[in-house]
Amino acid sequence: MSPTLKKPLYKDLTFQVVAAMLIGIAFGFIAPELAAKFKILGDIFLKLIKTAVAPLVFFTVVHGIASAGDIKRVGKVGWRALVYFEVLSTLALAIGLVWGNLIGIGSGMHGAHASGATAAAADAAVAKGHAPTSTMDFIYGIFPDNFVGAFAGGQLLQVLVIAVLFGFALLALKHERREVIEDGLNRVSECFFEFINLIMKFAPLGAFGSVAYAVGSNGAAVLMSLANLVIMFYLAVAFFLFVVLGAVCRLAGFSFWRFLIYIKDEIFIVLGTASSESALPRLLQKLERFGCSKQSVGLVLPTGYAFNLDGTSIYMSLCVLFIANAYGVPLGWEQQLGILAIMLVTSKGAAAVSGGSFVVFAATVTAIGSLPVEGLALLFGVYRFMSMAIATCNTIGNSVATVVVAKWAGEFREEQARGEYARVLGRNPSAAL
């Protein structure tokens, strides 16, 4: 039997994306003005990805509910996922607040003033996102006023509502009727996956353009001025990933490190594009191959993109304290707990708002009332660099959540996971996860 030829390194997607990022960083420092113009490459790549995200979420959630066969099985996975999301999101917010208080984040910048141009840019981002400013606005906003509008606007929470209702309606049909519709939806879904696989060939170009723009437009001066915030944020994210999620994985019975290696391609794509959506289509396929049932992947992963944003939660809580300390606004523990409660609601809208985590954070600062809105400008310049960690943490958190909830609900096939590890990582199929 002839040995399997190893794929050349230059054909590996991870290698291509990492190489593109390094070239983009170098290009950004060497020719910053020219590099900033390459933003269009990253924007085009993300726009192409986003064309398929909403339909894929719809088809995956509907198929996940329908394949469960009965409402009880859907509920078994669903309530476990929601409990997990709320516990981990609250923990992520708390870690940001505790870490920010311990290191006194932003306290060395008393009397900070925002530039008019940057403040205007931050305000424009808020206006563009139409982020909810109250709990009632948030609740009202997750219900679409028409079927097509949610897809056209890319409103992920609204798409989830439609998908869940449509999935339950499909369950109400007789089996023979439901089977025909399920088959049709599955075929269309497969077509979308092939569409995504084609787009992913351009991921290195997207990563190069995004990183070149980030470095070229901000430069070393801006990076140094907020270096402490960026570094401390990355440390908080690393603590959450390797300590908190590492412990969660250990309790669930699988290795966090090996799982990270298994999804490394998707992690580097997200790191390069600073968008967790860029990896969603591939993860939907990969986690099912890993051993999670179709219904657990279809329910947990897309829902997590709206309700389990751990990186966004850490960013919001840490940056609230940064603005408060930078402008000398005292926040007692009672006020901080109140802000945490507000962020538990507003952070859930990050995936559904155009502009992502920064827009939702800006809306949260406005809703709090006691913090100067001008402080948003301090964060606007380096958001791109922080968004890489935000998106990566969100992606890893939701991937782990899918496996944990699947195991918790008895919807996980360990033998299949071992076989997948053996295929991808070259491990002994009988070894522990």
C-alpha positions as CSV (number, residue, x, y, z in Angstrom):
1,M,0.0,0.0,0.0
2,S,1.6,3.3,-1.1
3,P,2.1,6.0,1.6
4,T,-0.3,9.0,1.5
5,L,1.4,12.0,0.0
6,K,1.5,14.9,2.4
7,K,0.0,18.1,1.2
8,P,2.6,20.8,0.5
9,L,2.8,23.5,3.3
10,Y,2.1,26.3,0.9
11,K,-1.3,24.7,0.0
12,D,-2.4,24.6,3.7
13,L,-5.0,27.3,4.4
14,T,-3.6,28.1,7.9
15,F,-0.1,28.7,6.5
16,Q,-1.6,30.9,3.7
17,V,-3.6,33.0,6.2
18,V,-0.7,33.4,8.7
19,A,1.7,34.3,5.9
20,A,-0.8,36.8,4.5
21,M,-1.2,38.4,8.0
22,L,2.6,38.8,8.5
23,I,3.0,40.3,5.0
24,G,0.1,42.7,5.8
25,I,1.7,43.8,9.1
26,A,5.1,44.5,7.3
27,F,3.4,46.3,4.4
28,G,1.4,48.4,6.9
29,F,4.5,49.7,8.5
30,I,6.6,50.1,5.3
31,A,3.9,51.9,3.3
32,P,1.1,52.9,5.6
33,E,-0.9,55.2,3.2
34,L,-0.9,52.6,0.4
35,A,-1.6,49.7,2.9
36,A,-4.7,51.5,4.2
37,K,-6.2,51.4,0.7
38,F,-6.1,47.6,0.8
39,K,-9.0,47.6,3.3
40,I,-11.2,46.8,0.3
41,L,-9.8,43.3,0.1
42,G,-10.9,42.5,3.6
43,D,-14.3,44.2,3.1
44,I,-15.1,42.2,-0.1
45,F,-14.2,38.9,1.6
46,L,-16.4,39.6,4.6
47,K,-19.2,40.8,2.4
48,L,-19.1,37.6,0.4
49,I,-19.1,35.5,3.6
50,K,-22.0,37.5,5.1
51,T,-24.1,36.7,2.0
52,A,-24.3,33.1,3.1
53,V,-24.3,33.4,6.9
54,A,-28.0,34.3,7.4
55,P,-29.4,31.6,5.0
56,L,-27.0,29.0,6.5
57,V,-28.1,29.8,10.0
58,F,-31.7,29.5,8.9
59,F,-31.2,26.1,7.2
60,T,-29.0,24.7,9.9
61,V,-31.4,25.7,12.8
62,V,-34.5,24.5,10.9
63,H,-32.8,21.2,10.0
64,G,-31.5,20.8,13.6
65,I,-35.0,21.1,15.0
66,A,-36.6,19.0,12.3
67,S,-34.0,16.2,12.6
68,A,-34.7,16.0,16.4
69,G,-38.0,14.4,15.4
70,D,-39.9,15.8,18.4
71,I,-40.2,18.9,20.5
72,K,-38.9,17.2,23.7
73,R,-35.5,16.5,22.1
74,V,-35.2,20.1,20.9
75,G,-36.0,21.3,24.4
76,K,-33.4,19.0,25.9
77,V,-30.6,20.6,23.9
78,G,-32.1,24.1,23.9
79,W,-32.5,24.7,27.6
80,R,-29.1,23.3,28.3
81,A,-27.6,25.6,25.8
82,L,-29.3,28.7,27.2
83,V,-28.2,27.8,30.8
84,Y,-24.6,27.3,29.6
85,F,-24.7,30.6,27.6
86,E,-25.9,32.7,30.5
87,V,-23.4,31.2,33.0
88,L,-20.4,31.7,30.7
89,S,-21.4,35.2,29.5
90,T,-21.9,36.4,33.1
91,L,-18.5,34.9,34.1
92,A,-16.8,36.6,31.1
93,L,-18.3,40.0,32.1
94,A,-17.3,39.5,35.7
95,I,-13.7,38.6,34.7
96,G,-13.5,41.8,32.7
97,L,-14.7,43.9,35.7
98,V,-12.5,42.2,38.2
99,W,-9.4,42.4,36.0
100,G,-10.0,46.0,35.2
101,N,-10.4,46.9,38.9
102,L,-7.3,44.9,39.9
103,I,-5.0,46.7,37.4
104,G,-6.7,50.1,37.5
105,I,-7.1,50.1,33.7
106,G,-7.0,53.6,32.2
107,S,-6.2,55.3,35.5
108,G,-3.0,56.8,34.1
109,M,-5.0,58.8,31.5
110,H,-6.9,61.3,33.7
111,G,-8.1,64.3,31.7
112,A,-8.1,62.5,28.4
113,H,-9.8,64.4,25.5
114,A,-11.2,62.9,22.4
115,S,-10.4,64.4,19.0
116,G,-13.4,65.8,17.1
117,A,-12.8,63.6,14.0
118,T,-12.5,60.4,16.0
119,A,-15.4,61.2,18.2
120,A,-17.5,61.9,15.1
121,A,-16.5,58.5,13.7
122,A,-17.5,56.8,16.9
123,D,-20.9,58.6,16.9
124,A,-21.4,57.6,13.3
125,A,-20.8,54.0,14.2
126,V,-23.5,54.1,16.8
127,A,-25.9,55.8,14.5
128,K,-25.2,53.2,11.8
129,G,-25.7,50.3,14.1
130,H,-29.1,51.3,15.5
131,A,-28.1,49.5,18.7
132,P,-30.8,49.0,21.3
133,T,-30.7,51.5,24.2
134,S,-33.0,49.6,26.6
135,T,-34.1,46.1,27.5
136,M,-37.5,46.7,25.8
137,D,-35.9,48.0,22.6
138,F,-33.7,44.9,22.6
139,I,-36.7,42.5,23.0
140,Y,-38.7,44.4,20.4
141,G,-35.8,44.4,18.0
142,I,-35.4,40.6,17.9
143,F,-38.8,40.1,16.3
144,P,-38.8,40.9,12.5
145,D,-41.7,42.7,10.8
146,N,-41.4,40.5,7.7
147,F,-39.8,37.3,6.7
148,V,-37.3,38.6,4.1
149,G,-36.3,41.8,6.0
150,A,-34.4,39.8,8.6
151,F,-32.2,38.2,5.9
152,A,-31.8,41.4,3.9
153,G,-30.6,43.3,7.0
154,G,-28.4,40.4,8.2
155,Q,-30.1,40.5,11.6
156,L,-29.0,37.2,13.1
157,L,-31.3,37.3,16.1
158,Q,-34.3,37.9,13.9
159,V,-33.2,35.1,11.6
160,L,-32.9,32.8,14.6
161,V,-36.5,33.7,15.7
162,I,-37.8,32.9,12.2
163,A,-35.8,29.7,12.0
164,V,-37.0,28.4,15.4
165,L,-40.6,29.1,14.5
166,F,-40.3,27.6,11.1
167,G,-38.6,24.5,12.6
168,F,-41.4,23.9,15.0
169,A,-43.9,24.5,12.2
170,L,-42.1,21.8,10.2
171,L,-42.3,19.4,13.2
172,A,-46.0,19.9,13.2
173,L,-46.4,18.4,9.7
174,K,-46.9,14.8,9.1
175,H,-43.7,12.8,8.6
176,E,-44.2,12.1,4.8
177,R,-44.7,15.9,4.1
178,R,-41.9,16.9,6.4
179,E,-39.5,14.5,4.8
180,V,-39.9,16.2,1.4
181,I,-39.3,19.7,2.8
182,E,-36.3,18.6,4.9
183,D,-34.7,17.0,1.9
184,G,-35.1,20.2,-0.1
185,L,-33.7,22.3,2.6
186,N,-30.8,20.0,3.1
187,R,-29.9,20.1,-0.7
188,V,-30.0,23.9,-0.7
189,S,-27.9,24.0,2.5
190,E,-25.3,21.8,0.8
191,C,-25.1,24.2,-2.1
192,F,-24.5,27.1,0.3
193,F,-21.6,25.1,1.9
194,E,-20.0,24.6,-1.5
195,F,-20.5,28.3,-2.1
196,I,-18.6,29.1,1.2
197,N,-15.8,26.6,0.3
198,L,-15.3,28.5,-2.9
199,I,-15.2,31.9,-1.0
200,M,-12.7,30.5,1.6
201,K,-10.0,30.2,-1.1
202,F,-9.8,34.0,-0.9
203,A,-9.3,34.0,2.9
204,P,-5.6,34.9,2.6
205,L,-6.3,37.9,0.5
206,G,-9.0,39.0,3.0
207,A,-6.6,38.6,5.9
208,F,-3.9,40.5,4.1
209,G,-6.1,43.4,3.3
210,S,-7.6,43.6,6.8
211,V,-4.3,43.5,8.6
212,A,-2.5,45.9,6.2
213,Y,-5.3,48.4,6.7
214,A,-5.3,48.1,10.5
215,V,-1.6,48.7,10.8
216,G,-1.4,51.3,8.0
217,S,-4.3,53.5,9.2
218,N,-3.4,53.4,12.9
219,G,0.3,53.2,12.9
220,A,2.7,52.6,15.8
221,A,1.9,55.9,17.6
222,V,-1.8,54.9,18.3
223,L,-0.8,51.4,19.2
224,M,1.6,52.6,21.8
225,S,-0.8,55.1,23.3
226,L,-3.3,52.4,24.2
227,A,-0.8,49.5,24.4
228,N,-1.7,48.9,28.1
229,L,-5.4,48.4,27.3
230,V,-4.8,46.2,24.4
231,I,-2.2,44.0,26.2
232,M,-4.4,43.7,29.3
233,F,-7.4,42.8,27.2
234,Y,-5.5,40.1,25.5
235,L,-4.4,38.7,28.9
236,A,-8.0,38.7,30.1
237,V,-9.0,36.8,26.9
238,A,-6.2,34.3,27.3
239,F,-7.2,33.7,31.0
240,F,-10.8,33.1,30.0
241,L,-9.8,30.7,27.2
242,F,-7.1,28.7,28.8
243,V,-8.3,28.7,32.4
244,V,-12.1,29.0,32.3
245,L,-12.8,27.2,29.0
246,G,-9.9,24.8,29.8
247,A,-11.6,23.8,33.0
248,V,-15.0,23.5,31.3
249,C,-13.5,21.1,28.7
250,R,-11.8,19.1,31.4
251,L,-15.1,18.7,33.3
252,A,-16.8,17.7,30.0
253,G,-14.2,15.1,29.4
254,F,-12.1,16.3,26.4
255,S,-8.8,18.2,25.9
256,F,-9.0,21.9,25.2
257,W,-5.6,22.0,23.6
258,R,-6.3,19.1,21.2
259,F,-9.6,20.7,20.3
260,L,-7.9,24.0,19.5
261,I,-5.5,22.2,17.2
262,Y,-8.5,20.5,15.5
263,I,-10.1,23.9,14.7
264,K,-6.9,25.8,14.1
265,D,-7.7,26.7,10.5
266,E,-10.9,28.4,11.5
267,I,-9.2,30.2,14.4
268,F,-6.5,31.7,12.1
269,I,-9.2,32.7,9.6
270,V,-11.1,34.6,12.3
271,L,-7.9,36.1,13.7
272,G,-7.0,37.4,10.3
273,T,-10.4,38.8,9.3
274,A,-11.5,39.9,12.8
275,S,-14.9,38.4,12.1
276,S,-16.3,35.3,13.8
277,E,-18.8,34.9,10.9
278,S,-16.0,34.0,8.6
279,A,-15.6,30.6,10.3
280,L,-19.2,29.8,11.0
281,P,-20.0,27.8,7.8
282,R,-16.9,25.6,8.2
283,L,-17.5,25.0,11.9
284,L,-21.0,23.9,11.2
285,Q,-19.6,21.0,9.1
286,K,-16.5,20.4,11.2
287,L,-18.3,20.0,14.6
288,E,-20.8,17.6,13.1
289,R,-17.9,15.5,11.8
290,F,-16.3,15.7,15.2
291,G,-19.2,13.8,16.7
292,C,-21.8,16.4,17.7
293,S,-25.3,15.4,16.4
294,K,-26.8,17.5,13.6
295,Q,-29.5,18.9,15.8
296,S,-27.0,20.0,18.6
297,V,-24.7,21.7,16.0
298,G,-27.7,23.3,14.3
299,L,-29.2,24.6,17.5
300,V,-26.2,25.5,19.7
301,L,-23.6,27.0,17.3
302,P,-25.8,29.5,15.5
303,T,-27.6,30.5,18.7
304,G,-24.3,31.0,20.4
305,Y,-23.3,33.6,17.8
306,A,-26.1,35.7,19.2
307,F,-26.3,34.7,22.9
308,N,-22.8,33.5,23.9
309,L,-20.3,36.2,23.0
310,D,-17.6,35.8,25.6
311,G,-15.0,37.9,23.9
312,T,-17.5,40.8,23.5
313,S,-18.5,40.5,27.2
314,I,-14.9,40.8,28.3
315,Y,-14.3,43.7,26.0
316,M,-17.3,45.6,27.2
317,S,-16.7,45.3,30.9
318,L,-13.0,46.1,30.7
319,C,-13.5,49.1,28.4
320,V,-16.3,50.6,30.6
321,L,-13.8,50.7,33.4
322,F,-11.1,52.1,31.1
323,I,-13.4,55.1,30.1
324,A,-14.4,55.6,33.7
325,N,-10.8,55.7,35.0
326,A,-9.5,57.8,32.0
327,Y,-12.1,60.5,32.7
328,G,-12.0,60.2,36.5
329,V,-15.6,59.0,36.9
330,P,-15.8,56.9,40.1
331,L,-17.8,53.7,39.9
332,G,-18.6,51.8,43.1
333,W,-19.3,48.1,43.1
334,E,-23.1,48.7,43.2
335,Q,-22.9,50.8,40.1
336,Q,-20.6,48.2,38.4
337,L,-23.0,45.4,39.2
338,G,-25.8,47.5,37.7
339,I,-23.7,48.0,34.6
340,L,-23.0,44.3,34.4
341,A,-26.8,43.7,34.4
342,I,-27.2,46.1,31.5
343,M,-24.4,44.5,29.6
344,L,-25.9,41.0,30.1
345,V,-28.8,42.3,27.8
346,T,-26.9,44.6,25.4
347,S,-24.1,42.1,24.7
348,K,-26.7,39.7,23.3
349,G,-27.3,42.1,20.4
350,A,-23.7,42.3,19.2
351,A,-24.2,39.7,16.5
352,A,-27.3,41.3,15.2
353,V,-26.1,44.9,14.9
354,S,-24.1,46.3,12.0
355,G,-20.7,47.3,13.3
356,G,-20.3,44.5,15.8
357,S,-19.1,44.8,19.4
358,F,-18.0,48.4,19.2
359,V,-21.4,49.6,18.2
360,V,-23.1,47.6,21.0
361,F,-20.5,48.9,23.5
362,A,-21.1,52.5,22.3
363,A,-24.8,52.0,22.8
364,T,-24.2,50.6,26.3
365,V,-22.0,53.5,27.3
366,T,-24.8,55.8,26.1
367,A,-27.4,53.8,28.0
368,I,-25.4,53.9,31.3
369,G,-25.5,57.7,31.2
370,S,-22.8,58.4,33.8
371,L,-19.9,57.8,31.4
372,P,-18.6,60.4,28.9
373,V,-19.5,59.4,25.3
374,E,-16.3,61.2,24.2
375,G,-14.4,58.3,25.7
376,L,-15.5,56.1,22.8
377,A,-13.0,57.9,20.6
378,L,-10.2,56.7,22.8
379,L,-11.1,53.1,21.8
380,F,-12.1,53.7,18.3
381,G,-8.6,53.8,16.9
382,V,-7.5,50.4,18.3
383,Y,-10.8,48.6,18.0
384,R,-9.6,46.7,15.0
385,F,-6.7,45.2,16.9
386,M,-9.0,44.3,19.9
387,S,-11.6,42.9,17.5
388,M,-9.2,40.1,16.4
389,A,-9.2,38.8,20.0
390,I,-12.9,39.4,20.5
391,A,-13.9,37.4,17.4
392,T,-11.4,34.6,18.1
393,C,-12.7,34.3,21.7
394,N,-16.3,34.3,20.5
395,T,-15.6,31.6,18.0
396,I,-13.6,29.3,20.3
397,G,-16.2,29.8,23.1
398,N,-19.1,28.8,20.8
399,S,-17.2,25.8,19.4
400,V,-16.5,24.6,22.9
401,A,-20.2,25.3,23.9
402,T,-21.4,23.1,21.1
403,V,-19.3,20.1,22.2
404,V,-20.1,20.6,25.9
405,V,-23.9,20.9,25.4
406,A,-23.9,18.0,22.9
407,K,-22.1,15.8,25.5
408,W,-24.4,17.1,28.3
409,A,-27.5,16.3,26.3
410,G,-26.3,12.8,25.2
411,E,-26.0,14.0,21.5
412,F,-22.2,13.3,21.1
413,R,-20.5,10.3,19.6
414,E,-17.1,9.8,21.2
415,E,-16.0,7.1,18.8
416,Q,-16.5,9.4,15.9
417,A,-14.5,12.2,17.6
418,R,-11.6,9.8,18.2
419,G,-11.7,8.7,14.6
420,E,-11.7,12.4,13.5
421,Y,-8.7,13.1,15.7
422,A,-7.0,10.1,14.2
423,R,-7.7,11.4,10.7
424,V,-6.7,15.0,11.3
425,L,-4.2,14.9,14.1
426,G,-2.7,11.4,13.4
427,R,-3.6,10.2,17.0
428,N,-4.4,6.7,18.2
429,P,-8.2,6.3,17.7
430,S,-8.4,4.6,21.1
431,A,-6.8,7.5,23.0
432,A,-8.7,9.7,25.3
433,L,-10.3,12.9,23.9
